[in-house]
Amino acid sequence: MCLCIFSIPLAAQQIKYTDGNDSWNSNQLGNHRAVVQFSGKGNVAKTTIEWRRRDENPDLKRIIVQDAKTGATILNVKTENINRENGTIFFEPISGNGNYYVYFMPYIDEGTANYLKGVYAKPENKADAQWLAKVKTNMADNCTLTEIQSINAFNSFYPMDVIATAAETKDIIAKNSGNSFLVFPEDRIYSIRMKNDLPQRWIQKGVQNTFSDTALKGEYLAFQLGVYALQDLSSVKISFSDLKNSNGETISSKNISCINTDGVKYDGSVFASTVSVAKGKVQAMWCGVDVPQTAAAGTYTGKATVTADGKSTAITLQITVKNEVTKNGGIDSPEKMTRLKWLNSTLAQENTVIAPYTPLVVKDAEVSLLGRKVVLGSDGFPSQIQTFFTPEMTTITTKANDILSAPFAFHFVDASGKEVAQWKNTGLKFTKKEAGTVAWESTSTSKSVQMDVNASIEFDGFLHYTVKVTALEDVTFNDINFQMPIQPTSAKYMMGLGQKGGDRPATFDWKWDVAHKNQDGAWIGSVNSGLQFSFRDEKYSRPLNTNFYLQKPLLLPTSWGNENKGGITITPNQKSVLVNAYSGARSMKKGDVLYYNFTLLITPFHKIDTDFQWDNKFYHKYSPIDTIVKTGATVINIHHANAINPYINYPFIEFKKMKTYIDEAHEKGLKVKIYNTVREVSNKAYETFALKSLGHEIYSPGKGGGFSWLQEHVGDDYIPAWFVPEIKDAAIVNSGMNRWHNYYVEGMNWLTQNVGIDGIYLDDVAFDRITMKRIKRVLTKDGHPGIIDLHSANQYNKSDGFNNSANLYMEHFPYINKLWFGEYFDYEKGQPDFFLTEVSGIPFGLMGEMLQDGGNPWRGMVYGMTNRLPWSDNADPREIWKLWDSFGIKGSEMIGYWSENCPVKTSNAKVLATVYKKNGTALISIASWADTDVKVKLNIDWKKLGINPAKATITAPAVTNFQPAQTFTANDEIPVSKGKGWLLIVK
């Protein structure tokens, strides 16, 4: 990425492009300047700068001239004929002969610090009239352009952002008349950046028909073929011949591919894309030769043939293979684009069972999995779903918790209001029985419709249903609905469809509104049994999230949504809580097909691992290892924007520093996890322009803007994301489900195997459960701990489409070790049902922590939660950690207030108690949600607690900023301040 001095030969002069070494304030002056030397007489200098700019409308951007000697800004400036190719500037040379700086793209940063809106300063005229009167526009230039500087190497326009002039472009087109396109082979080091202009570099090189490069054995050698369209091209394809050396040895054409048109999707299916190029546009086609390790040294020759609309151009490839084998396929040198191969990876794609889950077991129509069971009806839908978790969520038993009160069923109601009856079905047929996936099918037929059900369940409790409804005759329906009758005991709480997590409302009525709301389903359940459901069709595409939902919202399902006629009602009766997903009136012609697809997640996913919570104390900052050891923390979460992980979601640039840090941490008994997710990616990614060449596959379409670097080099059609002012790290939003997830999986594997990371800290997630499973597999491979904790800011707001973080990310919960929910969660106003369902993770087999304003430590401990160290004021869990250790909380049995088996309750329904029980002792956490200060008595079931009340002592140990030391008896009234509580040790 380094830039030394480069020269471009021109007829009249040599222009040097140099690195300014951050020697000026770019926030005031911009990233680019021309250095001109005045050698004339008088007080009017004239310079014509051939800057060859890619930005549009340079005449609308300010010019600032500065005296190099004094640093003074010159006010007497006049501009003339400012265009993309060149511009003329007159200025007053206030220090006489010498150097002057002409800054030509100064910008103003608006917006917020982390979401910039870069705006280019508009021209201004501060020159006085007397000086302007001396300016003769026809005077000769009396300055020499000595160099064009960028603030640093990363901001340089040279060579791929330096445009060809209109005349040069016209000339090269004229010399190649009769062609429908031109092909410019280009080295991997010089990423093609511009779509609207040819780079001057190609004019100087001319049209080439040969590409030559060298590679090591085993290396992935990337190269580019720049296609310049002389007419509209509807389909650009590239084919490759075998490469052969003089001895007849071959590198097969199977080892050569173009990532723009061919590859493997994130889910392992085939990727194929049609590339079209409009007249006058440039399209980079990134290709790669996967050189076998066994290839003999020598020069291999073959052809790459670019074809578009029946015309073709052949480029000779000459690849010299050196007599040296590369390590890791060259992956350790990402600046050479060797990791583009990762875009088509299938690593960890096989659906093997991940611990702690167990293989699926099929018996007759029953499918059993860890802690749960699904019983299937002959129509393919569940007739019963059961869980076997205790109310405490710490063990699995043989006692079943029924989730359904009756089987799931579709109902087709005809125009007269009668339900379509006399269904015949083929019965249940299993099509796959594997440890990780069981699949089945069933077809049901009536006189008017056929319903083909194809479904599967995975080892973690995820079910996917494809329900294809085909009209066998012209038919009109008053409604097609799907009913899920749930046992009231498994429907205490609800989260989603506009409802914050908490007690389920008595009745509920919801309508589709995808333009504004990221809502297509909900979770209904109790602590130890529940279901999440989502309604989709065959065109479902995962929307953007975390501030960006409105820029790529859900697609309204044609079936369920039915032009916004559809919705969901939830109605209880004595026997059932009926979830009714209706789609409303519609007509179908014979042969019409609708897809009423849906997904289910059976919760909880596994029992709670309380010992993990007590053992793993997290420290959220890049600090010296010895400093962290002294805090008592055992796991370090390295966020981004620091020395070892500077660039957001691209932790590969300072990996050597990262490894040194992690090695020291491991020596001193600590684990290290890093911030790395998919949602946006740093502009420092080596592959930025290769990814941009893929159209909207990896980067979301958008209006552009944001930080100046993005505007000056990426250009347009992107969404700017998180920005770090201190290091000017500017991220670009990912588009959703794409091959960057393959790269992400490979990257995590590389970091685990080569750098030694112990897991990842996820800051919101923009990938689905397929990628999450792959990530968990590579992070835990070869005995690595693979700890994954998920942070989310509260997604229940306008820009996130009013979704709940826990509902949005529930598909990932089977593989998460800890939750951090998060900014904008209100721990003061939030009621216990909100804490339990939307913050704690407990109904899903997880535990969590708090973040916003340090959380509420008293309420948090009722759920085993503390807060994040070090992060904000009053967020220091160390005193509570010390109490955990002195009490010996590891190995204790957590019995929450939500369980009927909890041995301690208080005399006030709004003051709750959770018990951490051991032999002969217990830690009681009580917290108040009462509106005022109150006094409560403890109602203790001494037998359940296993302690003799005659010998019992109740003490509150001193905990700084939490509670004073105090002793109580079982009969005392304990004072509880509003919003606070106690930690009491009973012995």
N, C-alpha and C positions, 0 to 999 in steps of 0.2 A: 504493500500500500504506500511505499515511500515514493516521493517525487523529487527528483533532482532537477537540474536545469535541462530543458529540452529546447530544441530549435526547430523551427519550421522554415524551410527554404522558400522564399518568395522572390518574385522578380526584382522588387525594389529594395527589399531589406530582409533581415533575419529577425523574427520575433522570438524572443526567449520567454518561456512560461516557467515561472519560478515559484518557490514556496516562501511565503511571507513569514513563516515561523511564528505565527500569532503575535506579530509585532505592532498591531494596531487594534483599536476597539471596534470589533466588527458589529457590535450592537448599535453603534452610532454611524459607522461608515460603510457597513456592508462587507461582503466577503471577497470583493475583487477590486483591483486597482491597476491602472496603467502607470508606469514610471516613465516620465518624459523629461528630456534634458533640453532646457532653453539655452540657445546660443546666439540669440538675436540681439537687437538693440531696441531701445525705447521701452514703453511700459504696456505693450500689447504682445502677448505670446499667442501663437496659433499652432495647434496640433491637430492632425487628423489621425484618429486611432482606428486601426483595422482590427477591431475586437472580435468580429465574427461570433455574435451572440445568438444563442438558441432561444432566448426569451422573446415573447411577442411584445410589440409596442414599447420598445426601449425609450422612445421619445416621451413617454409618460412617466419616466423614472428620473429622479433627481441626479444631478452631477455635482459632486463636491470636489473642489480643488484645494490641495493643501501644500504649503511650503515645506519641502523636505528638510530644510535647514533649521527652521524654527518651530515647525509643527503648527503654525498658524493657519487657520482657515481663510482662504481668499474669498472676499465678497464680490469683487469685480470679475464676474464670469458671464460669458455669453455662449450659447450653444447654437449649432446650425446643422441641419441635415442629419439629425440623430436617427439612425436606422439600425437594423440588425447586423449589417455588414461592417459599417463604420460610423463614425461621428466626428464632427469638427467642434473643437472647443477653443474659445478665446478666453484668456485670463490675464490678470495683471501679475507679472513676475516680480513680486515685491522684494525679493532678495537678489534680483539680477540673475545673471547666468548661473545655471545649476539645475538640480533635480526638483521636480514637482510631482505630486501624486494626484492622479485623477481617479476618484472613486466613482464607479458608475452603476452600482446597484444597492444603495443604502436602503435599509428597511427599518420598520418600526414593529416591535413585538407587542401585539394587543392580545386580548383574551386573558386567560389565567396562566400562572407559571407552568402548570403541567399540561395545559391544553392551549397551546399558542395559536394565535391568528396573525401570521406574519403579513404585514402590509408594506409595500414599497413606497418610499417617500416620493411625493410628487414634485415636479420641477418648481423652483422658486427663482425669483429675480430680485436680487439685492444689490445689483450693480448700480453705481450712481450715474446720472445722465452725462456728466462731463467725460467720464472714462468711456462710456458707450459711444460717445460722439467720435472718439479716436479710433474706434474699431472699423477697419475697412475689410469687408468680407472677402474681397478679391485679393487680399494680400497673400503672399507666399507663406507656406509653413516655415516657422523658424524654431521648431522643436524637433527632437528626434525621439521616437518611441524606443526605449531601451529594453523594456520587459513588461510583461503582464503578469501580475502576482495574484495568487489566491491567499487568503488568510492562513491557510495551511494546506498540506498535500491533499487531504481528504476533500477539500472544497474545490480543487483544481478542475477547470474545464478541459484541460489538455489530457489526451488528444481527442477523446470521443465525444466531447460536447462543443468542439470547435467546428462551426458549420462551414460547408462549402458555399460560395457565393452563387447567386442566381445564374450568373454567366457561366461559371464553372459547371454547374449542374446541367444547364442547357447544352453545353458543349459535349459533356460525356454522353448525354442522351442522343445527341445528333450523331456522335461517332458510333453509336450502337443501335441505329435505327433498324427497324425490322424485328427487334426483340420485344417480347411482351414483358420481360423482366430481366434484371441484371442480378448476378450473384457475386457478393464480395466475401471471400473467405477471411476470417478474422481469428486472431489468437485468443486463447482463453483469458489472457491477462488484460485484454482491452475489451471489456464488456460493451456491447452495442447498447447505446442509451437512447438515442433520438429516433423518433418515429417519423417526424415531419421534415427532417433534413438529412442529407448525406454529410458525414464528417469530412472535413478537409483532408484528413489522412487518406481516405479512399481516392480522392481526386489525385493526390500525389502518387499513390501506388498504381492507380489505373485499375481497370478491370482485370482481375487475375483468374486463371483457370487451374491453378495449382495451390494446394495448401500443404505446407511441410511443418513438422514438429517432431520433437523427440519425447520418448517416454521410457520409464523404467519397466522392467518385467513386473507384472501384477498391478500396474497403475491404471487408473481410470483417466484417460486423456480426453479432456473436453475441448471442443472447438466450436466455432460459430460459422454459420453461413448466413450472411446478411442478404436478404432478398429485397430488392428495390423494384417496386411495381411500376411499369411504364403504362400499364392499363389495369383495370380491376381484375384481381385474381380471386377466384372463388374457392379453390382448393389447392393448397400447396402441400406436396408430399416429397419425401426424400427417401430414396432407396440406395442401398450400399452393395457393392460387390465385395467378394473376399479380398483381403490384402495378401499379396504374395511377395516373397523375397526372391533373390536370384537363385536360391537353391530349391525353389519350389515349395518352401514351407509357407504355411498359411495361418493368417488370423481370420477366423470365419466371420462372414457378414452378420451372423447371429450375435456377435459380440459388439456390433455397432448399431446405435439407435439414435433417434431424435426425440428428446423429451417433450417437444411441443406437440407432437402428434401421437406418440405411442408410449405405453407404460402400464403401470399397475396402480389401481385406485387404493385408497386408504383401507378399504375393506377386503382387499385381495382380488377383486374382480378386474377385468380388463379395462384399461383406460385407452380411449381412442378419441382424438380431437381433430376437427377440421379447421385448418388455418386459412383464413381469407385475408387478403391485403388489398386495400383500396389504392387506386392510382395515385402515384406520388408519395406513397408511404413506404417506410422501411420496416421490415419484420426480421428480428433476430431468430434464427433457428438454431437452438443449442443441441449439439450432437456430442456423442462420446464413444470412444473406442475402449472397451474393457480388455486391456492387454493381458493375455494369460500369463501366469507365472512361469509356465513351461515354454513360452515363446523363445525361440533362438534369437540371439542378438543379430541385428542387421536392419536394412531398410526395406520396409514393406510398402508396396504400391497397389493402389486400387482406385475405385471411383465412388464418388457420391453424386447421384443424379437427382437434381431438383426438377420436379415436374409440377406444372400448374396449367390447368385448362388445355391439356393436350400438347403443350410446348415443354421442352426440357433443356436443361443445361447441365453438362457434366463437369465436375470438379475433380481433378486428379489429387488423390491423397497420397502423401509420402511420409510415412511414419517410421522414424528411426528408433528401434528398440535397443537401449543400452544393455551392456552385459552386467546388469546389477538388478537385484530383486528389491522392490520397495517394501517397506513395512506397512501392514494394514491397508494395502491397496492404494497407498498414497493419501489415505484419509487424514493423516497427521499434518498435511499441508493444504488446508482448506482454501488458502488464497489462490491455489491452482484450480479451483472449482472441482476438485476430486470428489467432493461430497454430493455433487448433483446426482450421482449414482443412487444416493439414498432415497431420492424421490420415488423410485420404483421398487423399494424394498418390500419384502414379504416377511421380515423378521417377526417372530413371535405371533404369527397369524393363526396358527393351529389352535383350536379351542380346547387346550388342555386344562384340566382342573387346577385351580390356584388355591393354595392353603388360605384359610382353614376349611375350605369347602371340600365336600366329599363327592365321589362319582354318583351320578343319577342312577336310580334303580327303578326298573319298570316291572310291575306285577299286575297282570290283567290290565285294567284301565287306570291303574294308579301309578303316578310317578312320584317317587320320594327323593328328597334332597335334604341338605343340612337343616334340621329343625322344622321342616315343612313337608307338606304332601298336597298333591293335586289329584283329584278324582275326575276323570273325563266322562262325559256322556257320549252317546252314540253319534250325536251331531257334531262332536269335536270340541264343544265348549265345556268349561268346568261345571261339574254338578256339585262339587264341594272343594274347598280349599281349607287346609288346616295348618296351624302352627303348633309347636310343642315347647315354646319358651315359657318359663315361669314369669310371674308378674315382676319379679325383681330384675329380670333380664340377665341374670348371671349364670343360669343353668338351663339345660334342655332336658325335658322329662318325656314320659310316654303319654301324659295326659294331653288330649287334643283340645285346641281352641278352634272351634268352627268359625270360619269367616263368613260363609254363605248360609242364608236361611232357605234358599231354593236355588236351582240351577240357573246359570246365565242363559238368556234366550233373546233371540231376535223376534220381533212381532211386525208383521206386514198387515196393515189395516187398509182395506180397500175403500173405494169411493162411497160405498154405502155404510161404512163404519164397521163392517164385519172383518174379523181377523181371518187372514188366509189360513186355511186348515188343510188337513189331509196330506201332511208332509210324508214323504218317503225318503229314508236316508240309507246310504250304503253301509253305514256302521263305521266304527272307528278303525282306521288302518295306520299302524305305525310305519313310517318310512325311514326312520333313522333311530338307532339305539346306540348311542355312544356315551362315554363317561361324562363328556362336557355338554352334549346336546342330545335331546330326544325330540323327534319331529313326528307329526301325524297329519292325517287328512280325513275328511269326510265330505260327502256331497249329499245335500238335502234338496228334494225336488217337490214342487207343488204344480198345480195346473198352469200358473202364470209366471212363476220365477224358479230359478235354480240358484242355490247358494253353495259355492265351493269354499270349503274351509281348509286352509293350510296353516299349520301352527307349529311352534316349537317352544321348548323350555330349555333354559340353560342352567348350569349348576349353581348359579348365584340367586335364582328365583326370578329371572326375567322371562316373560312370555311374550311372544310376538305372534299376532294373528293377522293373516291376510284373508279377508272375507270378500269373495268375488260374487256379486249379485248380478245375474243375467236375466233379462226379461225374455220369457218364452213366447210371449204374445204382447200386443199393445195393452198397456195396463195403466190405470190411474190409482194412486194411493193417497189416502188422507194422511198417512204417516208410515214411516219405517223407523222403528225404534229398537233400542237394545237395552234390556233391563238387567241390572245387577242387584239382586236382593241380598242385603248384608245383615248379619246378625247384629242386633243392637249392642251386644257386648263387645263387638269388634268395630263399632262405629261411634266411639265416644268423642273422637277428635276429627277435625278436618283442616286441610291446608291446601290452598290453591283456588283457581277460578275466582280470583278477586277476594278470597277470604284469607286473612292472616291466620297463621297457625294457632289453633286453640280449640275450645269446645265447639263441637259441631252445632250450627244453628238448627232450630227445630224444623224449619222448612227452608228450602233454598231454590232459587230460580235464576238461571244464568243463560245468557245469549252470546253467540260468537261475535267478536269484534277484533279481528286480527290486525286491523290497521293501527290499533292503539294498545292492544293487550296481548302479551306473550302468554296466552292461556289456551290450552287444549286438553286439560285434564287436572286431576287433583289427587291428593292422598286422603283416604278415610281409614281410620283405624283406632286401635287402642295401643297401649304401650307394647304389648307382646303379640299383637296380631293386627295386620292391616294390609291395605292394597293401594297402590298407586295405579291410576289408569290414565291413558292418553289416547285421544281419538284422532286418527290421521287417514289420509288416502294414499294412493300410489305415487302422488307427486310431492309427498312431504319432503321438505328441505329444512335442515336445522337453521333457525334464524340466528342473527347476531345477538349478542347479549352484552351486558356491562357497558352501559351508556350508548350503545349503538343499535338497540332493537329497532327503533323507528326507521333506520336506514336499510335494514333487511328484515322485515317482519315475517311472521308465519304466512303461509299460503292457505287461504280458506279451503278446507276439504270440500270437494264437489259433493261428496256423499253426505257427510255429517252436517256440513254448513248449509248446503242447499240454498245458496243465495241469501244467506243470513236468516233463513227460516228456522234453522236448527238451534238446539240448545240442550240444557241439562236441568232436570229438576231432581231434588232429593226430598223424599216424603217418608216420614216414619209412620209405622202403625205398631200394634202390640207385638207382632211377630218379626217385624223386618224394618230395615231402613232401605227404601227402594231408590236406587240410583237409576234414573230413566234418561237415557241419551236419545233424544228424538230429533228427527230431521225434517219433519213437516210434509206438507202435501207436494206431490210431484207426479209427473207422467213419464212413462218409459215406453219407447217404441220397441217392438220385437228385435232382439239382438243387442239392445243397449246394455252397457255394463257399468256398474258402480262398484267402487271398492270401499267397504266399510271396515277399514283396518283399525286395529287398536293394539296397544301394548299394556302389559301389566307388570308390576313389581310386587312380589309378596314380601311384606316386612314382618318382623325384623330379618336382617340378613344373617346374623350370627349373634352369639351371646356377647355381652360386654366383657372386654379384657380390662378389668379395673387395675390389675397390676401394671399394665403398660402405662396407664395414666400416672400412677405413683412413681414409676421408675424413670420415666422420660420427662425431664423438666427442661423446657425449651428456652433458649436465649436468642433473641431476634436482632442480632447486630453483628457486623464484622468488627471484632475487637481482638486484641491479643489473647491467645489461648489461656495464658496464666490468669489474666483478668477474669475470664469466664469461669475457669475452674473454681475460683474463690467464691463465686455466687452460689455454687451448689447445682448449677445447671448441668445437664448431661448431653443435651442435643443443641447444636448451633444451627439456626436457620440463617443462611446467607442470602439476604435480599439482593437486589441489583443496585447499580450506581455506586459501586465501591471498587477497591483495587483489584480484587480477584474475580469479581462478577460485574463488570462495569455496564454491560449493554443488555437491555431488557430482552429476555427470552432468546438470547444468543450467547450462551456461556462458554464460547469456544476460543475467544481471542486471548484471554489471559489464563489459559488452562494450566500453564506451568506454575504460575504463582498459586493458583488454586490447589494444585496437587501438593505443593510444599506445605501449605497451610493445613490441608486435610491430614497429611502424614503426621504433622506435629500433634494435631488434635487426637488422632488415633493412638499415638504413643502415650498421651496423657489421659486416655480413657474416655474421650468424648467422641460423639458422632457428629458429622457435618452433612447438612442437607442444603440444597441450593434452590433459589427462586428460578423456575423455568416452566413456562406454560405455553399454550397456544391461544392466542387471541389477537395479538399484535406482535410484530417483530421489529427489532432495531434496524435502523438504516445502516448500521455498521456491518450487517451481515454481508459476507463476501458475495453471496449469491443474489443480492438485491435485484440486479438488472436481468439476470437470468429468470428470476421469478416473475419480474414484470413482463418479460417476453411471453409469458403464458396467459396473457390477457387477464381475465377475471377469475382464473382458477384459484390462485393463491391470494392475490390482493383483491379486496372488495372494490367494486366501482364506487366512485365518489367525486366530489367537487374539487378535490385537491386542496391546496392551501397549506396552512400550518407553518412549520419552521422553514426558514429560507432555503436550507439545503434541499429539502424535498421539492420545493417549487423550482429550484434552479437545476436539479439533476433528474428527478423523477418526472417532473413536468406537470402532468395532470392525471385525472382519472384514478384517484386513490382517496382513502380516508385517513387523515393524519390522526395519530393516537397519542399515547403518553409521551411526554417530553421531560427530560431532566436538564434543567438550565445549566447546572454546574459542569456537566460534561457534554452538553449539547447532543444528547442521545435522543433521536427523533424516531418514534415507532410508526409503523404503517399497519392498519387493521387487516387481519386475515379474513378471507371470505367465508369461511365455514368448513365444510367437510371436503378435504382435498388432499393431494399428495404431500403437502407439507407435513402431514401427520406421519407419513412414512419416514420422512427426514427426522422428525421429532423422536420417534421410537429409536431409530438408529443412533441419534445423538445421545439419548439417555443411556443406551447400551454402552456407547463409547466412553461416556463420562463415568459410568459405573466401573467398567473394566480397566480403564486407563488412568482415571483421576481419583477413583476411590470414593465417589459420593455415596452417602448412606441413604439417599432418598431425595424427594423433591418437596418443595413448598409451593403449592398451587395457589395462585392468586386469581380466583375465578377461572372458569374453564370454557373453552370454545370447541371442544371435541366431544365425541360421543363415547359410549361404553366400549365400543370395539377398540378404540385407541387406548382407553384406560386399561383394559385387560392386557393389551400388549405391553404397555408401560410397566404394569405391575410385574409381568413376567421377566422383563429384562432387568428391572431393579432388584429382583429377588434371586436372580440366577446366581449359581455358584456360591450360595450361602450368604449373599449380601442381604442386609436387613430390609432394604426397600421400603422405608417409612414414607408414607404419603400423607401430608396434612393439607387440608383445603381451607383456604380463607375466602370469604366472600363479603363484600359490602352488601348491605340490604338492597335486594333487587326490586323491592316493592315501591316503585316510583315510576314517573311518566316515561323517562328515557329508557328504562329497562322493561317497560310493558307491564308493570304491576304484577310481576311474578314473585314467588317466594324463593329465596336462595335454596332452602332445603328441598323444595319441590322441583326447582330447576335442575339441581345437581344430584337428585336421588339415585339416578342410574349409576353414578360413580361411587356411591356410599359403600357398596360391597368391597371396595378396594382401598378405602381411606382408613387411616389409623386415628386421625384426630380432626376435629372441626374448629375453625376460628371464625365464628359469625358474630360480629365483625363491625365495620364502620356503619353508622346510622341505625344500629339496633338499639332500641330504647330499653335498657335494663331497669330503669326506674318506673316507667309507666307500664311496662310489660307485665302481664299477670302470669301466675304459675303455669297455666295451660299453654301460654305462648312460649315461655322458657322451655317447657318440656318438649313441645313439638317442633318449634322452629329454631331453637338455639342449641339445646343440649346434645342432640344426636341419640339420646337413649332409646327411643322407640325403634331405632334402626340398628342397634347393636354398637353404637359409637359413644364416645364422650367428647366434650368440647371445651373451649375456653372462650373468654370474653375479650372485647377490644375497646369499643367506643368509651371514651372518658374513663378508662380503667375498669369498666364493668362495675358490678355490685358484688363485692367479695362475700358478703353474708348470704345473699341469694344464690350466688354461684356455687358455694360449697354444698348446698342442698342437692346439687346435681354433680358434685365432684369437680367443679370448674374453678379455675383461678383466672389470672389475666396474663398479659404479654410483657415479658421482661426483655430489655428495657424499652419502653415505647413512649408512654405519656405520663404526665404527672399522676400521682396516686396509683400508679400501676406497678406495684412491686409485690410479687407473690412470695418472696423469699421467707417472710415470717411464717406464712402458712405452710410452706414447704418444710420448714424446721419443725413445726408441730406435727406434720405428717410423719416425719422421721422419728421424732421423740415418742410419739404414740405407737409407731410401728404399723402404719396403715396398710403397708403391703401385706397381702395375704388375708386382709379383713373381708368380711362379707358385706357388700353394700346393699342395704334394704331401704329403698326410697319411699317417700311418703305416698307415692302412687300405688304401692303394693298393700293389699289388705293384710299382709304378713308383717308389716312394719311394727316393731314392738313398742314404739314411742309415738304418741300423738300429744298435741297440746290442747289446752282448754279453749283455744280460740281457733276457729276454722280458717282464719286468715294468717295464722302463724304455723308454718309447716316444719316437720322434722324428718330428717333422713338419718339412718343409723349405719355406722360402720362398725360391724360386730366382730369381736375376736373372743377367744376363750377367756372368760373371767373379766373382760373389760369391753368397753364400747366408746366410740366417739360419736356424740350426737350433734348434728348440725341443725340449728333452727334458724329460720329467717322469717321476717314479717312482711306481709303484704297488706297489713291493716292501715287504715287511713290516719291513725294517730299513734302516739306512744301507748303501749298497752302492758299489762302484766298477765302472765300466763302460768298455769301449773302444768307440769309434765304428767301425762297419763301413761304410766310405764307398765307393760306386761312383763313382769320380772321373770316369769317362767320362759317366755320367748327369748328374753334377753340373756337368760342363763346366769343370772346373778342373784345372790341372796340379798333381798332388800334390807335385812337387819344389819348386814355388814357393808352395805354399799356407801361409797362416797361419791359426791358429784362436784367436780372442780372445773373452773374455767381458767386455764392457764393464760398468763399474760401474752398477748400477741400485739405487737406494735401496730398502731393505726387500725386495730380491729376490735380488741376488747381488753379490759383490765383484768388482773387476776382476781378471782372471787370463788367463794365456796358456797354451795347450796345444799339443802336437804331435799328429799323427794317431795316434801309438803310445802316447800317455799313457793311463793309467787315470784316468778323471775321477771324483772323489768326488761321489756324489749322496745328499743327506740324505733320510731317509724323508719321503715326501709332497711333496718339492720337486723342483727341476730346474735347468736352465740355459737361457739364451739365448746362443748362440754364433754369432759372425760368422766365416764362412770366406771368405778372399779368395785 
